[in-house]
Amino acid sequence: QVQLVESGGGLVQPGGSLRLSCAASGIIFEIYDMGWYRQAPGEQRELVAVITSGLTTNYADSVKGRFTISRDNAKNTVSLQLNSLKPEDTAVYYCNANRVRRNYWGPGTQVTVSS
């Protein structure tokens, strides 16, 4: 059974930082591309960052220079460091594991940026 479990969300003031983590089980982690997506109320889910099995990274323009994605294949985890947070970063953040004909999602973790 595949499980992706996010942690690390919360309430933070503008300009603050958070670190999200996603623990994966039930998959051969190192062959999957891992990503973080987010969905704000009334909005579509959007890609935030992805790190491929070959360690190539890609970011949404809105988070470039502020967010950093990383993975630890030994621990089956993918992390997202969120710095210089803005109110518009408020959303539910979802972990995603993807490869050909396989796509899995975590339940999400809430990030709220507010003073």
C-alpha positions, -999 to +999 in steps of 0.1 A: +000+000+000+014+034-011+014+061+016+027+097+014+025+116+046+032+153+048+043+172+079+056+206+090+027+229+080+014+256+103+009+293+109+038+316+102+041+354+098+050+370+065+088+368+060+090+336+080+101+301+072+087+266+073+101+232+063+077+206+049+085+169+048+069+140+031+076+104+041+069+078+014+063+041+018+051+013-005+071+026-035+106+022-048+113+058-038+144+065-058+128+058-092+100+083-087+099+120-095+088+137-063+069+170-062+051+195-041+019+211-052-004+235-035-041+245-036-055+277-022-092+281-016-111+286-048-080+279-069-067+250-089-039+228-076-006+241-089+029+228-091+053+243-066+085+223-071+096+190-084+128+169-080+133+141-105+148+107-098+179+121-115+179+151-090+169+177-115+148+204-099+122+227-112+102+255-095+072+276-102+082+312-110+064+325-080+086+305-056+120+306-073+147+319-050+125+314-019+117+276-018+141+247-021+132+211-027+154+182-017+151+145-013+168+118+008+166+084-010+180+066+020+151+078+042+124+079+015+117+115+022+113+147+002+114+181+018+104+216+009+121+246+026+099+276+024+116+310+031+105+346+028+069+335+030+041+357+017+004+357+024-002+344-011+017+313-002-012+303+020-025+269+007-028+232+014+005+217+003+005+182-012+033+157-018+032+138-051+051+108-064+050+103-101+064+079-128+050+064-159+014+052-152+019+057-114+008+089-096+002+092-059-008+120-035-006+127+002-035+141+022-019+176+024-007+199+051-020+234+057+004+264+054-010+297+065+010+329+062-006+357+082+003+384+107 
